[in-house]
Amino acid sequence: MRPPKPEETPTRPQGTQSTQTATLAEIAREAGVSAPTVSKVLNGRADVAPATRTRVEELLRAYGYRRRRAEATRSPLVDVVFHELESAWAMEVIRGVETVAREAGLSVVLSESAGRLTPGRTWADQVAARRPHGVVLVLSGLDASQRALLTSRSIPFVVMDPAGDPGDDVPSIGATNWQGGLAATRHLVELGHERIGAISGPSRMMCSRARVDGYRAALETAGLPVAPELIKAGDFHHETGYRLGLELLRLPDRPTAVFAGNDLQALGLYEAARELGLRIPEDLSVVGFDDLPVARWVGPPLTTIRQPLMEMAEAATRLVLDLGREEGSPAATRVELATSLVVRSSTGAPPGRGRGAYGGEDT
């Protein structure tokens, strides 16, 4: 058996008798194809039959093949995959990624998984063909086969604001969502509110669940009941904030304050309040989450939880580039950046309790 080439680092699957290193030629022989065909699969070339590609990928994964980063030819690109692109939230993330990519002399490729929590198989093949310096996944993730494909090409990846638990071996950048939900609700409690509603994001998203858990914790700590009818499951969109806001505000014993889960839903809630003739904050207090630029432009300016989106995107991009410069397998890194309460003019004392202190900016 010939010695492996420098870029060939597969080992035999666990449980086999031999402990020798397998070469790409041997993998090709086992797959019943030529070595150039295995190379085409590794490089994401399209001119390989689907069945052949699948067979080769399975063998590469079984042998734990990983191309050495020093030998891998990279394009001057960073891939960014969004769960959804159409929002001001996404623009903040893009700005953060572009800031770091520009400093490194790289361009940014944007993809959208169309609401799915993992991108499609076609996307993974396209990334393998592009051979970027790294991949940043925003509110998204990878299935096992996609992770194996990127790993075998030595294409590092980082998850930003993971939708679910990314796993102990996946680097991720997040925010203190639970603490943010706690701070938002505690602010309303301290103003004297007792009937406090919440419009969450999708229950399948970890960040959404954490914010609602923080909301619940603040109420329980204050000795206030958690009323199921005051918690509505949203999707982080303006239209949903409007629709669920109407449902909350039409209740016989409506909430005097609402934690809207994110800024876009808070703006939808503003619209619902106007339609029902309720004034903010005199009749209804509203707290958002994210602190998008629009939060300070609306009337009244929105009290919200600042999520450092640009900083999170910058940190995720720096981390994925650092991983690409490392030899071997760096330890997975998990980082949570702090959220903070920004008090503006959309919160005040509940009706009948006087206005109280609420104003301020960027505290």
C-alpha positions in Angstrom: 0.0 0.0 0.0 1.5 3.4 -1.0 2.0 6.2 1.5 -0.8 8.8 1.5 -0.3 12.1 -0.3 -0.1 15.2 1.9 -3.7 16.2 1.4 -5.1 12.7 2.0 -5.9 12.2 5.7 -8.7 9.6 5.9 -8.4 6.7 8.3 -10.3 3.5 8.2 -13.8 3.4 9.9 -13.8 2.4 13.5 -14.4 -1.3 14.0 -12.3 -2.4 11.0 -9.2 -4.6 11.5 -6.6 -2.4 9.9 -5.3 0.8 11.5 -3.4 1.9 8.3 -4.3 5.1 6.5 -6.6 4.8 3.5 -5.7 6.7 0.4 -8.1 8.3 -2.1 -7.1 5.6 -4.6 -8.3 3.0 -2.1 -11.5 4.9 -1.5 -12.0 5.1 -5.3 -11.4 1.4 -5.7 -13.9 0.5 -2.9 -16.5 2.8 -4.6 -15.8 1.3 -8.0 -14.8 4.6 -9.5 -11.6 6.4 -10.6 -9.5 8.6 -8.3 -10.3 11.7 -10.4 -14.0 11.0 -9.8 -13.4 11.0 -6.0 -11.5 14.3 -6.6 -14.5 15.7 -8.5 -16.8 14.8 -5.6 -14.5 16.5 -3.1 -14.4 19.6 -5.2 -18.2 19.8 -5.7 -18.0 19.3 -9.4 -21.4 18.8 -11.1 -20.4 16.2 -13.6 -20.8 13.2 -11.3 -23.8 10.9 -11.3 -26.0 11.4 -8.2 -25.7 7.7 -7.2 -21.9 7.8 -7.6 -21.7 11.0 -5.6 -23.7 9.5 -2.8 -21.6 6.3 -2.7 -18.3 8.3 -2.6 -19.7 10.7 0.1 -20.7 7.8 2.3 -17.2 6.3 2.0 -15.5 9.7 2.7 -17.7 10.1 5.7 -17.1 6.5 6.9 -13.3 7.0 6.6 -13.4 10.4 8.4 -11.7 12.0 5.4 -10.6 15.6 6.1 -8.6 17.6 3.5 -5.7 19.4 5.1 -6.5 23.1 5.3 -3.0 24.1 4.2 -3.6 22.1 1.0 -7.2 23.2 0.3 -7.6 25.9 -2.3 -10.0 28.5 -1.1 -12.0 31.2 -2.9 -12.0 34.7 -1.4 -15.5 34.3 -0.1 -17.5 33.9 3.1 -20.9 32.2 2.7 -23.8 33.4 4.9 -27.0 31.4 5.1 -30.2 33.0 6.5 -33.3 31.3 7.7 -35.1 34.3 6.1 -33.6 37.4 4.4 -36.4 39.9 4.2 -36.1 42.0 7.3 -34.2 44.8 8.8 -32.8 42.2 11.3 -31.0 40.5 8.4 -29.5 43.8 7.2 -27.9 44.4 10.6 -26.3 40.9 10.4 -25.1 41.5 6.8 -23.5 44.7 7.8 -21.5 42.9 10.6 -20.4 40.1 8.3 -19.3 42.5 5.6 -17.3 44.6 8.0 -15.1 41.7 8.9 -15.0 40.2 5.4 -13.9 43.5 3.9 -11.1 43.8 6.4 -9.9 40.3 5.3 -10.2 41.1 1.6 -13.2 38.7 1.1 -16.6 39.0 -0.5 -19.9 37.7 0.9 -22.2 35.2 -0.7 -25.8 35.3 0.7 -28.2 32.3 0.7 -31.7 31.8 2.2 -33.1 28.5 3.4 -36.7 29.7 2.7 -37.9 29.3 6.3 -36.3 25.8 6.7 -34.0 25.3 9.7 -31.4 23.6 7.4 -30.5 24.6 3.8 -31.1 22.1 1.0 -28.6 19.5 -0.3 -28.1 21.6 -3.5 -26.7 24.4 -1.3 -24.1 22.1 0.3 -22.8 21.0 -3.1 -22.6 24.6 -4.3 -20.6 25.6 -1.2 -18.2 22.7 -1.8 -17.7 23.9 -5.4 -17.2 27.5 -4.3 -14.7 26.5 -1.5 -15.2 29.6 0.6 -13.0 30.5 3.6 -16.0 29.6 5.9 -19.8 29.5 6.3 -21.9 31.5 8.8 -25.3 30.1 9.4 -27.9 32.5 10.8 -30.9 31.1 12.7 -30.2 27.9 10.7 -28.1 24.8 11.0 -26.8 21.8 9.1 -27.8 18.1 9.0 -25.2 15.4 9.6 -24.5 14.8 5.9 -24.0 18.6 5.3 -21.7 18.9 8.3 -19.7 15.9 7.0 -19.4 17.3 3.5 -18.1 20.7 4.8 -15.7 19.0 7.3 -14.3 16.7 4.6 -13.5 19.8 2.5 -12.0 21.6 5.5 -14.6 24.4 5.2 -15.2 25.7 8.7 -18.7 26.8 9.8 -20.2 28.8 12.7 -23.8 29.1 13.7 -25.1 32.5 14.8 -28.2 32.7 17.0 -28.8 28.9 16.6 -32.5 27.9 16.1 -31.9 24.8 18.2 -29.1 23.1 20.1 -26.3 23.1 17.6 -24.4 20.4 19.5 -21.3 20.5 21.7 -18.9 20.3 18.7 -20.4 23.2 16.7 -19.0 26.7 17.2 -21.8 29.2 17.8 -22.4 32.8 18.6 -25.6 33.8 20.5 -27.1 36.4 22.8 -28.5 36.3 26.3 -32.1 35.8 25.2 -33.3 34.6 28.6 -31.8 37.5 30.4 -33.3 39.9 27.8 -36.8 38.4 28.3 -36.3 38.8 32.1 -35.2 42.4 31.8 -38.0 43.4 29.5 -40.7 42.0 31.8 -39.1 43.1 35.0 -39.1 46.7 33.6 -42.8 46.4 33.1 -43.4 44.9 36.5 -41.4 47.7 38.2 -43.6 50.3 36.4 -46.6 48.7 38.2 -48.0 46.4 35.5 -49.6 43.1 36.5 -51.4 42.0 33.3 -48.5 41.6 31.0 -48.9 39.9 27.7 -46.2 38.3 25.5 -46.0 37.6 21.7 -43.3 35.0 21.2 -41.4 33.9 18.1 -41.7 30.4 16.7 -41.6 27.7 19.5 -39.1 25.6 17.5 -36.5 28.4 17.8 -34.3 28.3 20.9 -33.9 32.1 21.1 -37.7 32.5 21.1 -38.2 29.9 23.9 -35.5 31.5 26.0 -37.1 34.9 25.8 -40.5 33.6 26.9 -38.8 31.6 29.7 -37.3 34.9 30.9 -40.7 36.6 30.7 -42.2 33.8 32.9 -39.3 34.0 35.4 -39.8 37.7 35.9 -43.5 37.3 36.5 -43.0 34.3 38.9 -40.3 36.2 40.8 -42.6 39.1 41.3 -45.4 36.8 42.5 -47.6 37.5 39.5 -49.5 34.7 37.7 -48.5 33.5 34.3 -51.8 33.7 32.4 -51.8 31.3 29.4 -54.3 33.5 27.5 -51.8 36.4 27.6 -49.1 34.4 25.7 -49.4 34.2 21.9 -47.0 32.3 19.6 -45.9 34.5 16.8 -43.3 34.2 14.0 -41.2 37.4 14.4 -43.1 39.2 11.6 -44.9 42.6 11.6 -48.2 41.1 10.3 -48.3 38.6 13.2 -47.6 41.3 15.8 -50.6 43.1 14.4 -52.9 40.1 14.3 -52.0 38.7 17.7 -51.9 42.2 19.1 -55.6 42.6 18.2 -56.4 39.3 19.9 -54.7 40.4 23.1 -56.1 43.9 23.1 -59.7 42.7 22.5 -59.7 40.4 25.6 -62.3 41.4 28.2 -59.4 41.8 30.7 -56.8 43.0 28.3 -53.1 43.4 29.2 -51.8 46.8 30.1 -48.4 45.9 28.7 -47.0 43.6 26.2 -43.5 42.1 25.6 -43.6 41.8 21.9 -40.7 39.3 21.4 -39.0 41.3 18.7 -39.1 44.8 17.3 -41.1 43.9 14.1 -43.9 42.3 16.2 -43.8 45.4 18.4 -44.5 47.6 15.4 -47.4 45.4 14.4 -48.7 45.8 18.0 -48.4 49.6 17.6 -50.7 49.3 14.5 -53.2 47.2 16.4 -53.3 49.6 19.3 -53.9 52.6 17.0 -56.7 50.7 15.3 -58.4 50.2 18.6 -57.9 53.7 19.8 -55.3 52.9 22.5 -52.5 55.3 23.2 -48.9 54.2 23.8 -47.8 54.4 26.6 -50.8 56.0 28.3 -53.1 53.0 27.7 -50.6 50.3 26.7 -46.9 49.8 27.3 -44.8 48.0 24.7 -41.3 46.4 24.8 -39.6 45.0 21.8 -36.4 43.0 21.3 -33.4 43.6 18.9 -33.1 47.4 19.0 -33.3 47.8 15.2 -32.6 51.3 13.9 -36.4 51.7 13.3 -37.0 51.4 17.0 -35.9 54.9 17.6 -37.7 56.4 14.6 -41.2 55.2 15.4 -43.7 57.3 17.4 -43.3 56.9 20.3 -39.7 55.6 20.2 -39.7 52.0 21.3 -38.4 50.6 24.6 -36.6 47.4 23.6 -33.9 44.9 24.5 -30.8 45.6 22.5 -29.4 42.5 20.9 -26.0 43.3 19.5 -26.7 41.9 16.0 -23.8 43.6 14.3 -21.3 42.6 17.0 -22.7 39.0 16.9 -22.2 38.8 13.1 -18.7 40.3 13.4 -17.8 37.8 16.1 -19.2 34.8 14.1 -17.2 35.9 11.0 -14.0 36.4 12.9 -14.5 33.0 14.5 -15.1 31.2 11.2 -12.0 32.8 9.7 -9.9 31.9 12.8 -11.1 28.3 12.5 -10.0 28.3 8.9 -6.5 29.3 9.8 -6.1 26.6 12.5 -4.6 23.2 11.8 -6.3 20.1 13.1 -9.7 20.4 14.9 -10.0 23.4 17.2 -12.2 23.0 20.2 -15.8 24.1 19.6 -16.5 27.6 20.8 -19.7 28.9 22.2 -20.1 32.6 22.9 -23.1 34.6 24.2 -23.0 38.4 23.9 -24.9 40.4 26.5 -28.3 42.0 25.8 -29.4 45.2 27.5 -32.6 47.2 28.2 -33.0 50.4 26.2 -35.7 52.6 27.8 -37.4 55.0 25.4 -41.0 56.3 25.4 -43.2 53.3 24.8 -43.4 52.2 28.4 -45.0 53.9 31.4 -47.2 53.2 34.4 -50.5 51.3 33.8 -53.7 53.3 33.3 -55.0 54.8 36.5 -51.5 54.7 38.2 -50.2 58.0 36.8 -47.5 58.3 34.1 -44.5 57.6 36.4 -40.9 57.6 35.1 -40.4 55.9 31.7 -38.6 58.1 29.2 -34.9 58.1 28.5 -32.8 56.9 25.6 -30.2 54.2 25.3 -29.8 53.5 29.0 
